[in-house]
Each structure stands twice: as structure tokens, then as C-alpha cells.
Amino acid sequence: MLAAGTGLLILSFIPMWAQVRFEAFPKGARASFPERLVPETIERLNAWSPAFEVLLRVALVITLVIVALTIANLAGAALKLPSGAGLYVALAGIALVCFILVLLTGPQAGGVDESQARLAGIDLGRDVMLFVGTALAAVLAYGALLHARAPTARTAS
């Protein structure tokens, strides 16, 4: 659980979560202009980018809370959590649902309609780290579930 959460937080700063592709002249827009004169521009974004709605940031903050609680628990801090190990499961479940929703909806174009953005030559898409991040969120949720089922989790929390 600690490794998945820490890995997810570190990977959130790598700019491979989404990509913005811009073509000055989209195919079919101006066939007479040589496309090789205006190169295609690709910008890669990290998980904290404004292209993602608030759900991804909520999931990452929840992951940060889970990692902090786990480190505090491993350090021997006597935390009085309201529901014990069930809190880990609830937080990790919420984070996983947020990641799945972000994976399904993808990055947003800042309120611009997707068809209008495509007409302007802007293509906003998912990148590899969004899939890796969702898998790590699933591992985090599974680890939280295993933690809740462990016999020592009920007495330690």
C-alpha cells in the first residue's frame, strides 16, 4: 500500500498523463498549404495540470493522506481514527473511483467543446501514465482492503 501510494505520487509529476497535439492546419483544412512548413506541436502534461478536472487532484490528495497515515502508523504514532482500518478502504475506494472517472472522461479542453477544439487543430488525449496511475490506484485499494482484513489492523488502528 505504501509503495503504490508513494509511486503514484512520484509519477504524478512526470509529464506523461495527457498530451495536447496542435496542428496549425488540420488535415483537410487547407490542402494547398504545405504541411511540412508548420510542424505539429505536442505538449505533454502531468497529473496536476489544469487540463484535468478536480477529480484527479482529489484522488492524488487522498493518496497523499493514505501515505501519510500509513507512515504515521508505521512510525508508531497512536492515531485515533474514527473507523480504524476501514478508513483506509474508504479513502482508497474513493481515490480509485476518481481515477476511473478521470480515465473514462479524459482531460478536458478548459470548457471548449471537443468538436470545436478539433476544428481548431487541437487534440487533447490520454497518455500512458493515466493508465498506470489508475492501475496503481487499484493496487492501493487492494492493499487497503488487505490491511483492513489483517487481524492486527483492528487492534493497531
Secondary structure, 3 states (H helix, E strand, C coil): CHHHHHHHHHHCCCCCCEEEEECCCCCCCCCCCCHHHCCCEEEEECCCCCCCCHHHHHHHHHHHHHHHHHHHHHCCCCCCCCCCHHHHHHHHHHHHHHHHHHHHHCCCCCCCCHHHHHHCCEEEEECHHHHHHHHHHHHHHHHHHHHHHCHHHHHHC
